[in-house]
C-alpha cells in the first residue's frame, strides 16, 4: 500500500516537472483567483463590521424650540425613557452645546468670543435599541417625538447608513461575479494543463491499460497532480492575502476618513484560512477530473 502511494506521488511530481511552465501557470492562476475572492471577502466583511459599528452609534437628536423647566425636563426624560424604541436619553443644554462647539473648533474657538451662550438650541440625544436601528424604527421614533415634544428640528444618519449598506451589498455581488469568473478561468487552465499531460502520455497510458492497469491506477497520479497544484495555489494565495492585508488593505481602511478610532480590522479566521487552502485543492482535483473524463474512461 505504501509503495503504491509513493508511486502515485512520485508520478504526479514527475508530471509537474515535465511541464513546468503550464504547471506554474495553473498554480499562479489558482492563487490569483483565490486571493482575489478572499480579498473581496475581507473588504466586504470589514465594511459590514464598520457599518455595524456605526449602527450602534445611531442617535436621533431632537432640537427643542423652547427650553423646558427643570420639572418639565424630568417628566420629559421619563416619558422618553419609557418609549420601547429608546435605549438611552441624554439632555444637552444650551451651555453644554456651546462648550462642545468650542471644543470642536479647537484653536479657532476664539472666534466665538462675545457670542451668547444661548445661541445654540437645547436638545435630546436619543440612543436606539438594536432592533430599532433601521428605517422603520427611526420613522416610529420621529413620529412619536413630533407628537410629544416642541421640536425645532430632527437629525439622524440612518438614510446615509442605508446607502452605505447598499454599497456593501453591491460590492458583495461584484465579488461573487468576479470571483466566479476567476475561479472558472483557473479551472479551465488546470484542466487544459492536465489534458496536455495526458495527450503527451497517451501511448504510455494505452500500454498501461493493455497490460492490466486499472482506470483508477491510471488516473490517481493526475488527480494528485491537480491536488498538489491546488494546494500550492491555496498556500500562495493565503500568503499573498496576509501580506496585502498588512501592507495595503489595512492601511487603506484605517486611513478611510469614516473609520472610527479603535476599530479593529478583521482577517480570516483559522477555519477560513483552512477553507481557502482546501478550496485550492478542490479546484485542482475538479480540473483534473474534467480532463480525465475525456481522455480516460472512468
C-alpha positions in Angstrom: 0.0 0.0 0.0 2.8 2.4 0.9 4.6 1.5 -2.3 1.5 2.5 -4.3 1.1 5.8 -2.5 4.8 6.5 -3.1 4.5 5.7 -6.7 1.4 7.9 -7.2 3.1 10.9 -5.5 6.3 10.5 -7.5 4.4 10.1 -10.7 2.4 13.2 -10.0 5.6 15.2 -9.2 7.3 13.9 -12.4 4.3 15.0 -14.5 4.6 18.5 -12.9 8.4 18.6 -13.6 7.9 17.7 -17.3 5.5 20.7 -17.8 7.0 23.4 -15.5 5.5 26.4 -17.4 2.0 25.1 -17.6 2.2 23.8 -14.0 3.4 27.3 -12.8 0.6 28.9 -14.8 -2.0 26.7 -13.2 -0.7 27.3 -9.7 -0.5 31.1 -10.1 -3.9 31.3 -11.8 -5.5 29.5 -8.9 -3.5 31.6 -6.4 -4.7 34.8 -8.0 -8.3 33.7 -8.3 -8.4 32.5 -4.7 -6.6 35.6 -3.4 -8.9 37.9 -5.3 -12.0 36.3 -4.0 -10.7 36.3 -0.4 -9.7 39.9 -0.7 -13.2 40.9 -1.7 -14.5 38.8 1.1 -12.3 40.6 3.6 -13.3 44.0 2.3 -17.0 43.2 2.5 -16.6 41.7 6.0 -14.8 44.7 7.3 -17.2 47.2 5.7 -20.1 45.3 7.2 -18.4 45.4 10.6 -17.8 49.2 10.1 -21.5 49.7 9.3 -22.5 47.6 12.3 -20.2 49.9 14.5 -21.9 52.9 13.1 -25.3 51.4 13.6 -24.5 51.1 17.3 -23.8 54.8 17.4 -27.0 55.9 15.6 -28.8 58.6 17.6 -31.9 60.7 17.0 -31.2 64.3 18.0 -34.2 66.4 18.8 -33.5 70.1 18.9 -36.1 71.9 21.1 -37.9 75.1 20.3 -38.2 76.0 24.0 -36.1 75.4 27.0 -38.0 73.1 29.4 -38.3 73.9 33.1 -36.4 71.6 35.4 -39.7 69.9 36.5 -40.8 69.5 32.9 -37.3 68.2 31.9 -37.6 65.4 34.5 -41.1 64.5 33.2 -40.0 64.6 29.5 -36.9 62.4 30.3 -39.1 59.8 32.0 -41.5 59.8 29.0 -38.7 59.4 26.5 -37.1 56.5 28.5 -40.5 54.8 28.6 -40.6 54.6 24.8 -39.8 51.0 23.7 -37.5 52.2 20.9 -35.3 54.3 23.2 -32.3 52.8 24.9 -30.7 56.0 26.3 -31.7 59.6 26.8 -29.2 62.5 27.2 -30.2 66.1 27.6 -27.8 68.7 26.2 -28.3 72.2 27.5 -27.5 75.3 25.5 -24.4 75.9 27.6 -23.1 72.4 27.0 -23.9 72.6 23.3 -21.7 75.8 23.1 -18.9 74.1 25.0 -19.0 71.2 22.6 -18.9 73.6 19.7 -15.9 75.4 21.1 -14.1 72.1 21.7 -14.8 71.1 18.1 -13.4 74.4 16.8 -10.2 73.8 18.8 -7.7 76.6 18.1 -10.4 78.6 16.4 -12.6 78.7 19.5 -11.6 82.4 20.0 -14.0 83.2 17.1 -16.9 82.6 19.5 -15.8 85.2 22.0 -18.7 87.6 22.7 -21.2 85.2 21.2 -24.2 84.4 23.5 -24.2 81.0 25.2 -27.9 80.7 24.3 -27.1 80.8 20.6 -27.4 77.0 20.1 -30.6 75.2 20.9 -31.0 72.6 23.7 -31.5 69.0 22.5 -32.2 65.4 23.5 -29.8 62.8 22.2 -31.7 59.5 22.0 -29.9 56.2 21.6 -32.0 53.5 20.0 -32.3 49.8 20.9 -30.6 47.4 18.4 -33.9 46.1 16.9 -35.0 49.7 16.1 -31.8 50.8 14.4 -33.4 50.7 11.0 -35.6 53.0 8.8 -38.8 51.7 10.3 -37.6 52.2 13.8 -36.4 55.7 13.0 -39.7 56.6 11.5 -41.6 55.3 14.5 -39.4 57.4 16.9 -39.6 60.5 14.8 -43.4 60.3 14.6 -43.7 59.9 18.4 -41.3 62.7 19.1 -43.2 65.1 16.8 -46.3 64.4 18.9 -44.7 64.7 22.3 -42.1 67.4 22.1 -41.9 71.0 20.8 -39.3 70.2 18.2 -37.5 72.7 16.1 -35.5 70.1 14.1 -34.6 66.4 14.0 -31.3 64.9 12.9 -30.3 61.3 12.3 -28.0 59.5 9.9 -30.0 56.4 9.0 -30.6 57.3 5.4 -26.8 57.7 4.8 -26.1 54.4 6.6 -28.6 52.6 4.4 -26.8 54.0 1.3 -23.6 52.6 2.7 -25.2 49.2 3.3 -26.4 49.2 -0.3 -22.8 49.9 -1.4 -21.6 47.0 0.7 -24.3 44.8 -0.9 -23.3 45.8 -4.4 -19.6 45.1 -3.5 -20.6 41.6 -2.3 -22.4 40.9 -5.7 -19.4 42.2 -7.6 -17.0 40.0 -5.6 -19.2 36.9 -6.3 -19.3 37.6 -10.1 -15.6 38.4 -10.4 -14.6 35.6 -8.1 -16.7 33.1 -10.1 -15.1 34.3 -13.3 -11.6 34.0 -11.9 -12.3 30.5 -10.5 -13.7 29.4 -13.8 -10.5 30.7 -15.5 -8.4 28.8 -13.0 -10.4 25.6 -13.6 -10.0 26.0 -17.3 -6.2 26.4 -17.1 -5.8 23.4 -14.7 -8.0 21.3 -16.9 -6.0 22.1 -20.1 -2.7 21.5 -18.3 -3.8 18.0 -17.4 -5.1 17.5 -20.9 -1.7 18.3 -22.4 0.0 15.9 -20.0 -2.5 13.2 -20.9 -2.1 13.8 -24.6 1.7 13.6 -24.4 1.4 10.3 -22.5 -1.4 8.7 -24.5 0.8 5.9 -25.8 2.1 5.1 -22.3 -1.5 5.2 -20.9 -2.7 2.8 -23.7 0.2 0.4 -22.9 -0.6 0.5 -19.2 -4.2 -0.3 -19.9 -3.2 -3.2 -22.2 -1.0 -4.8 -19.5 -3.9 -4.7 -17.0 -3.6 -1.4 -15.2 -7.0 -0.3 -13.8 -8.5 3.1 -14.7 -8.2 4.0 -11.0 -4.4 3.2 -11.1 -4.0 5.4 -14.2 -6.0 8.4 -13.1 -4.9 8.7 -9.4 -1.5 10.4 -10.3 -3.2 13.0 -12.3 -5.7 13.7 -9.6 -2.8 14.0 -7.2 -1.1 16.4 -9.6 -4.2 18.6 -9.6 -4.5 18.4 -5.8 -0.8 19.4 -5.3 -1.2 22.3 -7.7 -4.3 23.4 -5.9 -2.6 23.1 -2.5 0.3 25.2 -3.7 -2.1 27.7 -5.2 -4.0 27.9 -1.9 -0.9 28.4 0.2 0.4 31.1 -2.1 -2.9 32.9 -2.1 -3.0 32.8 1.7 0.5 34.2 1.9 -0.3 36.9 -0.6 -3.5 37.8 1.1 -1.7 38.1 4.5 0.9 40.4 3.1 -1.6 42.6 1.2 -3.8 42.8 4.3 -0.9 44.0 6.5 0.8 46.4 4.0 -2.1 47.5 1.7 -5.6 46.7 2.8 -5.3 47.6 6.5 -3.7 50.9 5.7 -6.4 51.8 3.2 -9.2 51.0 5.6 -7.5 52.7 8.5 -7.0 55.8 6.5 -10.6 55.8 5.5 -12.0 59.1 7.0 -15.1 57.4 8.2 -13.3 54.7 10.2 -13.8 55.3 13.9 -10.9 55.3 16.3 -10.2 51.9 17.9 -11.8 50.0 15.1 -10.1 46.6 14.7 -9.8 45.2 11.2 -10.7 41.5 10.8 -8.6 38.9 9.0 -9.5 35.4 8.0 -10.1 33.1 11.0 -8.1 29.9 11.2 -11.1 27.9 9.8 -11.5 30.3 6.9 -7.8 30.0 6.1 -8.1 26.2 6.0 -11.1 26.5 3.8 -9.2 28.8 1.4 -6.3 26.3 1.1 -8.8 23.4 0.7 -10.7 25.3 -1.9 -7.5 25.3 -4.0 -7.1 21.5 -3.6 -10.8 21.1 -4.6 -10.3 23.4 -7.6 -7.2 21.4 -8.8 -8.9 18.0 -8.4 -12.0 19.3 -10.2 -9.9 20.5 -13.1 -8.1 17.1 -13.3 -11.4 15.2 -13.3 -12.8 17.3 -16.1 -9.8 16.3 -18.2 -9.7 12.7 -17.2 -13.3 12.1 -18.3 -12.4 13.0 -21.8 -9.1 11.0 -22.1 -9.6 8.2 -19.7 -12.8 6.2 -19.2 -13.8 6.4 -15.5 
